[in-house]
Amino acid sequence: MKYLIYHIMQEVETTYDKIVSLGLRYKQYRKALGISQREVHVKSGVAMSTISLFENGKGQGLSLSHFSLMMEVLNLDIDVSALIPEAHRSNLAKIWEQQNKGGNK
């Protein structure tokens, strides 16, 4: 049983793991396009150290604005709708809203 719990815990991808993976994928893609870190820096305005840290799995503090600028250099758009789906209002929220509108009259 102990082994099973340990095995399951090992397969859970943490936020840190996701950022490390994202940085490595970015680096691979940038290199495949033949673009240097310096070019990313010049075109995006993001510091060389920030780019390097991100690509080497140490950029957990990378801002979304810097990430977006770096993506633009590689002609990649961030599809926000793929990252965060459209919110759907629950029936409970609609009922609550109707009750509160009715009570304010």
LUMTOR-26957 format. One record per residue: residue number from 1; residue in one letter; chain; x, y, z of N, C-alpha, C, O in turn. Coordinates in pm, 1 decimal. Example, Ala and Ser with C-alpha at 12.3 -4.5 7.8 and 13.67 -1.06 7.14 Angstrom:
LUMTOR-26957
@seq 1&type A&mol A&n.x 1319.0&n.y -569.0&n.z 780.0&ca.x 1230.0&ca.y -450.0&ca.z 780.0&c.x 1320.0&c.y -330.0&c.z 780.0&o.x 1423.6&o.y -331.9&o.z 846.5
@seq 2&type S&mol A&n.x 1285.0&n.y -225.0&n.z 708.0&ca.x 1367.0&ca.y -106.0&ca.z 714.0&c.x 1290.0&c.y 3.0&c.z 787.0&o.x 1340.9&o.y 113.8&o.z 803.9
This chain:
LUMTOR-26957
@seq 1&type M&mol A&n.x 83.1&n.y -119.4&n.z 0.0&ca.x 0.0&ca.y 0.0&ca.z 0.0&c.x 87.0&c.y 124.9&c.z 0.0&o.x 59.7&o.y 220.0&o.z -73.3
@seq 2&type K&mol A&n.x 191.5&n.y 125.0&n.z 81.9&ca.x 280.7&ca.y 239.8&ca.z 89.2&c.x 341.9&c.y 270.2&c.z -47.9&o.x 352.3&o.y 386.0&o.z -88.2
@seq 3&type Y&mol A&n.x 381.9&n.y 165.2&n.z -117.8&ca.x 441.5&ca.y 181.3&ca.z -250.7&c.x 341.0&c.y 241.6&c.z -348.1&o.x 376.7&o.y 327.9&o.z -428.2
@seq 4&type L&mol A&n.x 215.4&n.y 197.0&n.z -342.0&ca.x 111.8&ca.y 247.0&ca.z -431.7&c.x 90.9&c.y 396.7&c.z -411.8&o.x 82.9&o.y 471.3&o.z -509.4
@seq 5&type I&mol A&n.x 81.9&n.y 441.0&n.z -287.9&ca.x 64.1&ca.y 583.5&ca.z -258.6&c.x 184.0&c.y 662.3&c.z -308.7&o.x 167.0&o.y 768.3&o.z -368.9
@seq 6&type Y&mol A&n.x 304.7&n.y 612.7&n.z -285.1&ca.x 425.0&ca.y 680.0&ca.z -332.2&c.x 424.6&c.y 687.8&c.z -484.3&o.x 458.7&o.y 791.9&o.z -540.3
@seq 7&type H&mol A&n.x 387.0&n.y 581.0&n.z -551.5&ca.x 383.7&ca.y 576.2&ca.z -696.9&c.x 284.6&c.y 678.2&c.z -752.1&o.x 315.3&o.y 747.6&o.z -849.0
@seq 8&type I&mol A&n.x 167.3&n.y 688.2&n.z -692.4&ca.x 66.0&ca.y 784.6&ca.z -736.7&c.x 116.6&c.y 926.3&c.z -716.6&o.x 97.7&o.y 1011.4&o.z -803.6
@seq 9&type M&mol A&n.x 180.1&n.y 953.1&n.z -604.2&ca.x 231.2&ca.y 1086.5&ca.z -575.9&c.x 340.9&c.y 1126.0&c.z -674.7&o.x 352.5&o.y 1243.2&o.z -710.3
@seq 10&type Q&mol A&n.x 419.8&n.y 1031.4&n.z -718.2&ca.x 527.6&ca.y 1059.0&ca.z -812.3&c.x 473.4&c.y 1101.6&c.z -949.0&o.x 540.3&o.y 1175.4&o.z -1021.3
@seq 11&type E&mol A&n.x 354.3&n.y 1056.4&n.z -984.9&ca.x 298.7&ca.y 1085.9&ca.z -1115.8&c.x 226.4&c.y 1219.6&c.z -1121.3&o.x 192.2&o.y 1265.6&o.z -1230.2
@seq 12&type V&mol A&n.x 202.3&n.y 1282.6&n.z -1009.0&ca.x 135.1&ca.y 1411.2&ca.z -1005.7&c.x 232.7&c.y 1518.9&c.z -1050.1&o.x 339.2&o.y 1536.8&o.z -990.9
@seq 13&type E&mol A&n.x 194.8&n.y 1590.1&n.z -1155.2&ca.x 281.5&ca.y 1695.7&ca.z -1207.0&c.x 254.7&c.y 1824.4&c.z -1129.8&o.x 142.0&o.y 1873.9&o.z -1126.1
@seq 14&type T&mol A&n.x 357.6&n.y 1876.4&n.z -1069.8&ca.x 343.8&ca.y 1998.8&ca.z -990.8&c.x 350.9&c.y 2120.7&c.z -1081.8&o.x 386.9&o.y 2109.4&o.z -1199.1
@seq 15&type T&mol A&n.x 316.7&n.y 2236.7&n.z -1027.7&ca.x 329.1&ca.y 2361.6&ca.z -1102.4&c.x 474.3&c.y 2383.5&c.z -1142.8&o.x 502.2&o.y 2427.5&o.z -1254.4
@seq 16&type Y&mol A&n.x 565.5&n.y 2353.2&n.z -1053.4&ca.x 708.5&ca.y 2364.7&ca.z -1082.5&c.x 745.6&c.y 2278.6&c.z -1203.4&o.x 815.5&o.y 2324.7&o.z -1293.7
@seq 17&type D&mol A&n.x 698.8&n.y 2154.1&n.z -1204.9&ca.x 726.5&ca.y 2063.0&ca.z -1316.2&c.x 674.3&c.y 2119.8&c.z -1448.0&o.x 741.5&o.y 2111.9&o.z -1550.9
@seq 18&type K&mol A&n.x 555.2&n.y 2176.4&n.z -1444.1&ca.x 493.8&ca.y 2231.9&ca.z -1565.5&c.x 575.4&c.y 2348.7&c.z -1619.7&o.x 593.9&o.y 2361.4&o.z -1740.7
@seq 19&type I&mol A&n.x 624.2&n.y 2433.9&n.z -1529.6&ca.x 702.9&ca.y 2550.1&ca.z -1572.7&c.x 837.3&c.y 2505.6&c.z -1628.1&o.x 883.8&o.y 2559.6&o.z -1728.5
@seq 20&type V&mol A&n.x 900.1&n.y 2407.8&n.z -1563.9&ca.x 1026.8&ca.y 2353.6&ca.z -1613.7&c.x 1006.2&c.y 2297.0&c.z -1754.0&o.x 1085.1&o.y 2324.6&o.z -1844.4
@seq 21&type S&mol A&n.x 901.9&n.y 2219.0&n.z -1772.0&ca.x 871.7&ca.y 2158.3&ca.z -1901.5&c.x 844.5&c.y 2265.0&c.z -2007.0&o.x 890.7&o.y 2253.8&o.z -2120.6
@seq 22&type L&mol A&n.x 770.8&n.y 2366.8&n.z -1970.0&ca.x 739.3&ca.y 2476.1&ca.z -2062.6&c.x 865.7&c.y 2548.5&c.z -2107.3&o.x 881.3&o.y 2580.4&o.z -2225.1
@seq 23&type G&mol A&n.x 955.4&n.y 2574.1&n.z -2013.2&ca.x 1081.3&ca.y 2640.3&ca.z -2046.0&c.x 1167.5&c.y 2558.0&c.z -2139.9&o.x 1227.3&o.y 2611.6&o.z -2233.2
@seq 24&type L&mol A&n.x 1174.0&n.y 2428.2&n.z -2115.3&ca.x 1252.2&ca.y 2339.8&ca.z -2201.6&c.x 1191.6&c.y 2330.9&c.z -2341.6&o.x 1264.3&o.y 2329.4&o.z -2440.9
@seq 25&type R&mol A&n.x 1059.9&n.y 2325.1&n.z -2349.4&ca.x 992.9&ca.y 2321.0&ca.z -2479.6&c.x 1014.7&c.y 2450.5&c.z -2556.2&o.x 1036.2&o.y 2449.3&o.z -2677.4
@seq 26&type Y&mol A&n.x 1009.1&n.y 2562.4&n.z -2484.1&ca.x 1033.8&ca.y 2692.1&ca.z -2547.8&c.x 1174.0&c.y 2694.0&c.z -2608.0&o.x 1192.5&o.y 2735.3&o.z -2722.4
@seq 27&type K&mol A&n.x 1272.4&n.y 2649.1&n.z -2530.4&ca.x 1411.8&ca.y 2646.2&ca.z -2575.4&c.x 1426.8&c.y 2559.7&c.z -2700.6&o.x 1492.2&o.y 2600.1&o.z -2796.8
@seq 28&type Q&mol A&n.x 1366.5&n.y 2441.5&n.z -2699.4&ca.x 1373.6&ca.y 2352.2&ca.z -2815.4&c.x 1311.3&c.y 2417.0&c.z -2938.8&o.x 1366.3&o.y 2408.5&o.z -3048.6
@seq 29&type Y&mol A&n.x 1199.2&n.y 2480.2&n.z -2920.6&ca.x 1129.6&ca.y 2543.7&ca.z -3033.0&c.x 1211.1&c.y 2661.3&c.z -3087.4&o.x 1225.1&o.y 2677.5&o.z -3208.6
@seq 30&type R&mol A&n.x 1264.5&n.y 2743.0&n.z -2996.0&ca.x 1346.5&ca.y 2857.5&ca.z -3036.4&c.x 1466.4&c.y 2811.2&c.z -3117.6&o.x 1497.0&o.y 2868.0&o.z -3222.4
@seq 31&type K&mol A&n.x 1534.3&n.y 2707.5&n.z -3068.6&ca.x 1651.4&ca.y 2654.9&ca.z -3137.8&c.x 1614.4&c.y 2595.8&c.z -3274.2&o.x 1688.5&o.y 2612.0&o.z -3371.2
@seq 32&type A&mol A&n.x 1500.7&n.y 2528.1&n.z -3281.6&ca.x 1455.3&ca.y 2469.9&ca.z -3408.3&c.x 1431.0&c.y 2578.6&c.z -3512.7&o.x 1447.6&o.y 2555.3&o.z -3632.4
@seq 33&type L&mol A&n.x 1391.8&n.y 2696.7&n.z -3466.9&ca.x 1370.3&ca.y 2809.4&ca.z -3557.9&c.x 1500.5&c.y 2882.7&c.z -3590.8&o.x 1503.2&o.y 2969.2&o.z -3678.3
@seq 34&type G&mol A&n.x 1607.9&n.y 2847.5&n.z -3520.4&ca.x 1736.0&ca.y 2913.5&ca.z -3543.7&c.x 1743.8&c.y 3053.6&c.z -3485.4&o.x 1815.3&o.y 3139.5&o.z -3537.1
@seq 35&type I&mol A&n.x 1670.3&n.y 3076.1&n.z -3378.0&ca.x 1668.5&ca.y 3207.1&ca.z -3312.0&c.x 1750.2&c.y 3197.1&c.z -3183.9&o.x 1733.2&o.y 3103.5&o.z -3105.8
@seq 36&type S&mol A&n.x 1838.6&n.y 3293.5&n.z -3162.7&ca.x 1922.9&ca.y 3293.4&ca.z -3043.1&c.x 1849.6&c.y 3360.4&c.z -2926.4&o.x 1751.2&o.y 3432.1&o.z -2944.6
@seq 37&type Q&mol A&n.x 1901.1&n.y 3334.6&n.z -2807.2&ca.x 1846.2&ca.y 3402.9&ca.z -2689.3&c.x 1863.2&c.y 3553.6&c.z -2704.2&o.x 1776.1&o.y 3630.5&o.z -2663.8
@seq 38&type R&mol A&n.x 1974.6&n.y 3595.4&n.z -2761.8&ca.x 1999.2&ca.y 3738.3&ca.z -2780.9&c.x 1892.7&c.y 3800.1&c.z -2870.8&o.x 1846.4&o.y 3911.2&o.z -2844.8
@seq 39&type E&mol A&n.x 1853.4&n.y 3728.7&n.z -2976.5&ca.x 1747.7&ca.y 3779.1&ca.z -3064.8&c.x 1615.3&c.y 3792.7&c.z -2990.3&o.x 1542.2&o.y 3890.0&o.z -3008.6
@seq 40&type V&mol A&n.x 1585.3&n.y 3693.7&n.z -2906.0&ca.x 1463.5&ca.y 3700.6&ca.z -2825.4&c.x 1470.8&c.y 3822.8&c.z -2735.4&o.x 1373.1&o.y 3896.4&o.z -2721.5
@seq 41&type H&mol A&n.x 1585.8&n.y 3844.2&n.z -2674.8&ca.x 1607.4&ca.y 3960.1&ca.z -2587.0&c.x 1586.3&c.y 4090.9&c.z -2662.3&o.x 1512.7&o.y 4178.0&o.z -2616.0
@seq 42&type V&mol A&n.x 1649.6&n.y 4104.8&n.z -2776.4&ca.x 1642.3&ca.y 4230.1&ca.z -2853.5&c.x 1499.6&c.y 4256.7&c.z -2900.7&o.x 1450.8&o.y 4369.3&o.z -2890.6
@seq 43&type K&mol A&n.x 1432.9&n.y 4154.3&n.z -2952.1&ca.x 1298.8&ca.y 4172.4&ca.z -3007.9&c.x 1190.4&c.y 4184.3&c.z -2902.2&o.x 1087.2&o.y 4246.9&o.z -2926.5
@seq 44&type S&mol A&n.x 1212.0&n.y 4125.4&n.z -2785.1&ca.x 1108.2&ca.y 4126.3&ca.z -2681.7&c.x 1132.8&c.y 4229.4&c.z -2572.5&o.x 1038.6&o.y 4276.8&o.z -2508.9
@seq 45&type G&mol A&n.x 1259.0&n.y 4264.0&n.z -2550.9&ca.x 1292.5&ca.y 4353.6&ca.z -2440.9&c.x 1306.2&c.y 4281.5&c.z -2307.5&o.x 1329.1&o.y 4344.8&o.z -2204.5
@seq 46&type V&mol A&n.x 1292.3&n.y 4150.6&n.z -2309.1&ca.x 1305.2&ca.y 4070.2&ca.z -2186.8&c.x 1454.4&c.y 4046.6&c.z -2162.1&o.x 1529.6&o.y 4017.6&o.z -2255.1
@seq 47&type A&mol A&n.x 1495.9&n.y 4059.3&n.z -2037.0&ca.x 1637.1&ca.y 4045.0&ca.z -2001.1&c.x 1691.1&c.y 3906.9&c.z -2038.2&o.x 1620.8&o.y 3806.5&o.z -2027.1
@seq 48&type M&mol A&n.x 1816.3&n.y 3903.6&n.z -2082.2&ca.x 1882.3&ca.y 3777.3&ca.z -2117.6&c.x 1878.5&c.y 3679.2&c.z -2000.7&o.x 1854.9&o.y 3559.9&o.z -2019.9
@seq 49&type S&mol A&n.x 1901.6&n.y 3729.2&n.z -1880.8&ca.x 1902.5&ca.y 3640.6&ca.z -1763.8&c.x 1765.4&c.y 3577.7&c.z -1741.3&o.x 1756.8&o.y 3461.4&o.z -1701.9
@seq 50&type T&mol A&n.x 1659.3&n.y 3652.1&n.z -1765.4&ca.x 1523.0&ca.y 3600.6&ca.z -1750.2&c.x 1496.5&c.y 3489.1&c.z -1850.7&o.x 1440.0&o.y 3385.3&o.z -1816.2
@seq 51&type I&mol A&n.x 1537.6&n.y 3511.4&n.z -1974.9&ca.x 1520.3&ca.y 3411.6&ca.z -2080.6&c.x 1598.1&c.y 3285.3&c.z -2046.9&o.x 1545.8&o.y 3174.4&o.z -2057.3
@seq 52&type S&mol A&n.x 1723.0&n.y 3302.9&n.z -2006.5&ca.x 1808.9&ca.y 3189.5&ca.z -1973.4&c.x 1753.5&c.y 3109.3&c.z -1855.9&o.x 1748.9&o.y 2986.4&o.z -1861.0
@seq 53&type L&mol A&n.x 1711.8&n.y 3178.2&n.z -1751.1&ca.x 1655.8&ca.y 3109.4&ca.z -1634.3&c.x 1532.6&c.y 3029.5&c.z -1672.8&o.x 1517.3&o.y 2914.4&o.z -1632.1
@seq 54&type F&mol A&n.x 1444.6&n.y 3090.7&n.z -1751.2&ca.x 1322.4&ca.y 3023.0&ca.z -1793.1&c.x 1353.5&c.y 2897.4&c.z -1874.1&o.x 1296.6&o.y 2791.1&o.z -1849.4
@seq 55&type E&mol A&n.x 1443.6&n.y 2910.3&n.z -1970.2&ca.x 1477.2&ca.y 2797.5&ca.z -2056.5&c.x 1551.7&c.y 2685.8&c.z -1982.7&o.x 1553.3&o.y 2571.3&o.z -2028.0
@seq 56&type N&mol A&n.x 1612.0&n.y 2718.8&n.z -1871.7&ca.x 1686.9&ca.y 2618.6&ca.z -1794.9&c.x 1612.2&c.y 2571.3&c.z -1671.1&o.x 1671.8&o.y 2516.1&o.z -1578.6
@seq 57&type G&mol A&n.x 1480.6&n.y 2593.5&n.z -1670.3&ca.x 1396.3&ca.y 2539.8&ca.z -1564.0&c.x 1401.1&c.y 2614.1&c.z -1433.6&o.x 1361.3&o.y 2560.2&o.z -1330.3
@seq 58&type K&mol A&n.x 1449.3&n.y 2737.3&n.z -1435.4&ca.x 1460.6&ca.y 2812.5&ca.z -1310.1&c.x 1382.9&c.y 2943.4&c.z -1316.6&o.x 1408.9&o.y 3035.6&o.z -1239.3
@seq 59&type G&mol A&n.x 1288.0&n.y 2951.2&n.z -1408.4&ca.x 1215.4&ca.y 3076.1&ca.z -1428.6&c.x 1075.3&c.y 3075.6&c.z -1374.1&o.x 982.3&o.y 3119.3&o.z -1442.0
@seq 60&type Q&mol A&n.x 1057.5&n.y 3026.6&n.z -1251.4&ca.x 923.6&ca.y 3018.7&ca.z -1194.3&c.x 861.5&c.y 3156.6&c.z -1171.6&o.x 739.8&o.y 3167.6&o.z -1157.1
@seq 61&type G&mol A&n.x 942.4&n.y 3260.2&n.z -1168.4&ca.x 890.3&ca.y 3394.9&ca.z -1146.7&c.x 866.3&c.y 3472.2&c.z -1275.9&o.x 842.3&o.y 3592.8&o.z -1271.2
@seq 62&type L&mol A&n.x 872.3&n.y 3405.8&n.z -1390.6&ca.x 851.3&ca.y 3472.7&ca.z -1519.0&c.x 710.1&c.y 3529.6&c.z -1524.8&o.x 612.6&o.y 3458.4&o.z -1500.8
@seq 63&type S&mol A&n.x 700.0&n.y 3657.6&n.z -1556.7&ca.x 568.0&ca.y 3720.4&ca.z -1563.2&c.x 496.5&c.y 3679.2&c.z -1691.4&o.x 559.5&o.y 3641.3&o.z -1790.1
@seq 64&type L&mol A&n.x 367.2&n.y 3687.2&n.z -1687.9&ca.x 287.2&ca.y 3654.6&ca.z -1805.6&c.x 316.9&c.y 3751.6&c.z -1919.4&o.x 317.7&o.y 3711.9&o.z -2035.9
@seq 65&type S&mol A&n.x 341.5&n.y 3878.3&n.z -1886.8&ca.x 371.9&ca.y 3975.8&ca.z -1991.5&c.x 504.9&c.y 3943.6&c.z -2059.4&o.x 515.6&o.y 3954.1&o.z -2181.6
@seq 66&type H&mol A&n.x 606.1&n.y 3904.5&n.z -1982.0&ca.x 733.8&ca.y 3866.1&ca.z -2042.0&c.x 718.7&c.y 3739.4&c.z -2125.6&o.x 774.1&o.y 3729.6&o.z -2235.1
@seq 67&type F&mol A&n.x 643.5&n.y 3642.4&n.z -2073.3&ca.x 621.5&ca.y 3518.9&ca.z -2147.4&c.x 551.4&c.y 3548.3&c.z -2280.2&o.x 588.0&o.y 3493.0&o.z -2383.9
@seq 68&type S&mol A&n.x 451.9&n.y 3634.5&n.z -2276.4&ca.x 378.5&ca.y 3671.1&ca.z -2396.8&c.x 470.3&c.y 3738.2&c.z -2499.3&o.x 462.7&o.y 3708.3&o.z -2618.5
@seq 69&type L&mol A&n.x 556.7&n.y 3828.6&n.z -2453.2&ca.x 652.4&ca.y 3895.3&ca.z -2543.3&c.x 748.9&c.y 3794.4&c.z -2605.1&o.x 780.6&o.y 3802.3&o.z -2723.8
@seq 70&type M&mol A&n.x 794.8&n.y 3700.6&n.z -2524.6&ca.x 886.1&ca.y 3597.9&ca.z -2575.1&c.x 816.9&c.y 3507.8&c.z -2677.3&o.x 878.5&o.y 3466.5&o.z -2775.5
@seq 71&type M&mol A&n.x 690.9&n.y 3477.6&n.z -2654.8&ca.x 615.1&ca.y 3395.7&ca.z -2748.9&c.x 596.7&c.y 3467.6&c.z -2881.7&o.x 603.2&o.y 3405.0&o.z -2987.5
@seq 72&type E&mol A&n.x 573.9&n.y 3598.0&n.z -2877.2&ca.x 556.2&ca.y 3676.5&ca.z -2999.7&c.x 680.3&c.y 3671.1&c.z -3087.3&o.x 669.1&o.y 3669.1&o.z -3209.9
@seq 73&type V&mol A&n.x 798.3&n.y 3668.8&n.z -3026.6&ca.x 922.9&ca.y 3661.0&ca.z -3102.9&c.x 926.2&c.y 3532.5&c.z -3186.5&o.x 980.8&o.y 3531.6&o.z -3296.8
@seq 74&type L&mol A&n.x 868.2&n.y 3425.1&n.z -3134.3&ca.x 865.0&ca.y 3297.8&ca.z -3206.1&c.x 739.4&c.y 3284.6&c.z -3292.6&o.x 710.7&o.y 3177.6&o.z -3346.4
@seq 75&type N&mol A&n.x 665.3&n.y 3394.5&n.z -3304.8&ca.x 539.0&ca.y 3396.7&ca.z -3380.6&c.x 437.1&c.y 3297.0&c.z -3325.9&o.x 363.7&o.y 3233.4&o.z -3401.4
@seq 76&type L&mol A&n.x 434.2&n.y 3284.8&n.z -3195.1&ca.x 337.7&ca.y 3198.5&ca.z -3128.9&c.x 240.8&c.y 3285.4&c.z -3049.7&o.x 282.4&o.y 3370.3&o.z -2970.8
@seq 77&type D&mol A&n.x 113.3&n.y 3263.9&n.z -3071.0&ca.x 12.2&ca.y 3336.2&ca.z -2995.3&c.x -29.9&c.y 3254.1&c.z -2875.3&o.x -34.5&o.y 3131.2&o.z -2881.0
@seq 78&type I&mol A&n.x -60.4&n.y 3322.6&n.z -2767.0&ca.x -115.0&ca.y 3254.8&ca.z -2649.7&c.x -266.0&c.y 3254.6&c.z -2667.2&o.x -328.9&o.y 3360.4&o.z -2669.5
@seq 79&type D&mol A&n.x -324.0&n.y 3136.2&n.z -2679.4&ca.x -467.8&ca.y 3121.4&ca.z -2695.2&c.x -530.9&c.y 3115.1&c.z -2556.4&o.x -537.5&o.y 3009.6&o.z -2493.3
@seq 80&type V&mol A&n.x -576.7&n.y 3230.6&n.z -2511.5&ca.x -632.0&ca.y 3239.9&ca.z -2376.2&c.x -753.0&c.y 3148.6&c.z -2360.8&o.x -774.1&o.y 3091.5&o.z -2253.8
@seq 81&type S&mol A&n.x -831.7&n.y 3134.4&n.z -2465.1&ca.x -949.8&ca.y 3048.9&ca.z -2454.9&c.x -911.5&c.y 2902.5&c.z -2433.2&o.x -988.9&o.y 2825.4&o.z -2376.4
@seq 82&type A&mol A&n.x -791.6&n.y 2864.5&n.z -2478.5&ca.x -745.5&ca.y 2727.3&ca.z -2454.3&c.x -693.3&c.y 2712.8&c.z -2311.6&o.x -701.4&o.y 2605.2&o.z -2252.3
@seq 83&type L&mol A&n.x -639.8&n.y 2821.4&n.z -2257.2&ca.x -587.0&ca.y 2817.4&ca.z -2121.3&c.x -697.3&c.y 2825.9&c.z -2016.5&o.x -695.9&o.y 2754.2&o.z -1916.5
@seq 84&type I&mol A&n.x -792.7&n.y 2914.9&n.z -2041.4&ca.x -901.7&ca.y 2935.6&ca.z -1946.8&c.x -1032.9&c.y 2927.7&c.z -2024.5&o.x -1063.6&o.y 3016.9&o.z -2103.6
@seq 85&type P&mol A&n.x -1109.2&n.y 2822.9&n.z -2002.5&ca.x -1234.2&ca.y 2807.1&ca.z -2078.3&c.x -1337.0&c.y 2913.0&c.z -2041.1&o.x -1327.7&o.y 2977.5&o.z -1936.7
@seq 86&type E&mol A&n.x -1433.1&n.y 2928.9&n.z -2127.2&ca.x -1544.1&ca.y 3021.0&ca.z -2102.8&c.x -1615.9&c.y 2979.4&c.z -1975.1&o.x -1643.9&o.y 2861.2&o.z -1954.8
@seq 87&type A&mol A&n.x -1645.5&n.y 3075.5&n.z -1889.8&ca.x -1715.8&ca.y 3046.2&ca.z -1764.9&c.x -1865.5&c.y 3033.9&c.z -1791.4&o.x -1923.4&o.y 3113.7&o.z -1865.1
@seq 88&type H&mol A&n.x -1925.6&n.y 2935.6&n.z -1732.1&ca.x -2070.3&ca.y 2917.5&ca.z -1744.1&c.x -2131.3&c.y 2940.0&c.z -1607.4&o.x -2086.1&o.y 2884.9&o.z -1507.1
@seq 89&type R&mol A&n.x -2234.2&n.y 3021.5&n.z -1605.6&ca.x -2300.5&ca.y 3050.1&ca.z -1478.5&c.x -2380.2&c.y 2929.7&c.z -1433.0&o.x -2450.1&o.y 2866.1&o.z -1511.8
@seq 90&type S&mol A&n.x -2369.0&n.y 2900.2&n.z -1308.7&ca.x -2444.4&ca.y 2787.0&ca.z -1253.8&c.x -2589.8&c.y 2827.4&c.z -1231.6&o.x -2622.4&o.y 2945.6&o.z -1220.0
@seq 91&type N&mol A&n.x -2674.6&n.y 2728.2&n.z -1226.0&ca.x -2815.7&ca.y 2754.0&ca.z -1197.3&c.x -2832.2&c.y 2817.0&c.z -1060.6&o.x -2919.5&o.y 2901.7&o.z -1041.1
@seq 92&type L&mol A&n.x -2748.5&n.y 2776.2&n.z -965.2&ca.x -2755.0&ca.y 2831.2&ca.z -830.3&c.x -2725.8&c.y 2981.8&c.z -831.6&o.x -2791.4&o.y 3058.7&o.z -761.2
@seq 93&type A&mol A&n.x -2627.7&n.y 3023.2&n.z -911.5&ca.x -2594.9&ca.y 3165.5&ca.z -920.8&c.x -2710.9&c.y 3243.9&c.z -981.7&o.x -2739.2&o.y 3355.7&o.z -938.5
@seq 94&type K&mol A&n.x -2777.6&n.y 3187.0&n.z -1080.5&ca.x -2892.6&ca.y 3253.5&ca.z -1142.8&c.x -3007.0&c.y 3269.1&c.z -1043.6&o.x -3071.4&o.y 3373.8&o.z -1037.6
@seq 95&type I&mol A&n.x -3031.7&n.y 3164.4&n.z -966.0&ca.x -3138.1&ca.y 3169.3&ca.z -865.2&c.x -3105.7&c.y 3274.4&c.z -760.0&o.x -3192.5&o.y 3352.6&o.z -721.3
@seq 96&type W&mol A&n.x -2980.9&n.y 3276.5&n.z -713.6&ca.x -2938.7&ca.y 3373.7&ca.z -613.1&c.x -2957.8&c.y 3516.2&c.z -665.7&o.x -3006.0&o.y 3603.9&o.z -594.0
@seq 97&type E&mol A&n.x -2918.9&n.y 3538.2&n.z -792.9&ca.x -2933.2&ca.y 3671.1&ca.z -852.9&c.x -3080.1&c.y 3712.4&c.z -861.6&o.x -3114.8&o.y 3826.2&o.z -830.1
@seq 98&type Q&mol A&n.x -3165.7&n.y 3620.4&n.z -904.1&ca.x -3308.8&ca.y 3649.4&ca.z -913.9&c.x -3367.0&c.y 3682.8&c.z -776.3&o.x -3445.8&o.y 3776.5&o.z -763.5
@seq 99&type Q&mol A&n.x -3328.8&n.y 3607.1&n.z -674.1&ca.x -3380.1&ca.y 3631.6&ca.z -539.5&c.x -3335.0&c.y 3767.7&c.z -487.9&o.x -3413.0&o.y 3838.6&o.z -424.2
@seq 100&type N&mol A&n.x -3210.7&n.y 3804.7&n.z -514.5&ca.x -3158.8&ca.y 3932.6&ca.z -465.2&c.x -3215.9&c.y 4050.7&c.z -542.8&o.x -3233.9&o.y 4157.9&o.z -485.0
@seq 101&type K&mol A&n.x -3244.5&n.y 4034.9&n.z -670.0&ca.x -3307.7&ca.y 4141.9&ca.z -747.8&c.x -3450.1&c.y 4163.6&c.z -698.2&o.x -3497.6&o.y 4276.7&o.z -688.1
@seq 102&type G&mol A&n.x -3516.9&n.y 4052.8&n.z -667.4&ca.x -3654.5&ca.y 4060.3&ca.z -619.2&c.x -3662.8&c.y 4126.6&c.z -483.5&o.x -3761.3&o.y 4194.5&o.z -454.9
@seq 103&type G&mol A&n.x -3562.5&n.y 4109.1&n.z -398.9&ca.x -3562.9&ca.y 4163.6&ca.z -264.3&c.x -3528.4&c.y 4311.9&c.z -259.6&o.x -3555.7&o.y 4378.2&o.z -159.6
@seq 104&type N&mol A&n.x -3468.3&n.y 4365.4&n.z -367.0&ca.x -3427.5&ca.y 4504.8&ca.z -368.7&c.x -3535.5&c.y 4597.5&c.z -420.6&o.x -3514.7&o.y 4718.8&o.z -424.3
@seq 105&type K&mol A&n.x -3650.4&n.y 4544.8&n.z -460.9&ca.x -3755.8&ca.y 4629.5&ca.z -516.5&c.x -3832.6&c.y 4698.9&c.z -410.1&o.x -3925.2&o.y 4774.3&o.z -440.0
